[in-house]
Amino acid sequence: VSDDPAAAQKKQVGEAAAQLVENGMVVGLGTGSTANYLIDALGRRVQEGLRFVGIPTSSRSEQRARDLGIALAGFAEHPEIDLTIDGADEVERGTLNLVKGLGGALLREKIVAAASRRMVVIADESKLVDRLGQHAPVPVEVTPFGWEASSHRLGQMGARVHPRRDAQGSFFVTDGGNLILDCAFGPIEDPPQLERAIRDIVGVVECGLFIGRADTVLLAGEGGVRTLRRGA
Ligand code: A5P
């Protein structure tokens, strides 16, 4: 917590969101440092007797949840999810559209979000922006074959494109075996249109723009946790 100034807020909002889970629910478990606090708090609630099943959005979250004794399931048993709680890299004021995927899990995160009746996003105030793309690049997951062509096309659409690398300098490989191109577009005027245009590129598997998926954002700031609702 000490080397991340936002960590106390992430912890606070992760713990608040854990209270939304009720007995019998199927719950999508997000990825990232904020979601880790959620998973830890849910692990404690399981110790106290809460019964639910989790569908994790990454192998990291799966491991963490398993270690804490949280029951896990897949889409074969539960093709529909009651509630997903996940972090975000940027949240657009008003629309609650999101940029996600700086943690590398955007494909699974989007599949889980799409299967969910409700998506609650947990974030600290630094994530709230007037325009998506203000701080974060849009991560785009592409197949390894032909990634250079996908990158070229994204460049023609106005992005500065950086293939993501791991700490050793090799290409970062997602849970799905794909690559990520971090695409800096600057402030995005029309995120729904950009999402469609990116997804139209052959070789693109998914992109980190989440349009109309979050119903609610729990936002932690110095004054505590406040709730933002879409359109409000
Ligand atoms: C993971 O792929 C992302 O979508 C995360 O939700 C995002 O990076 C948030 O991470 P933090 O909670 O660590 O900021």
Residues whose N, C-alpha, C, O or C-beta is under 5 A from the ligand:
A	BS01	A5P	T31 G32 S33 T34 A35 G87 A88 D89 K100 G101 L102 G103 G104 A105 L106
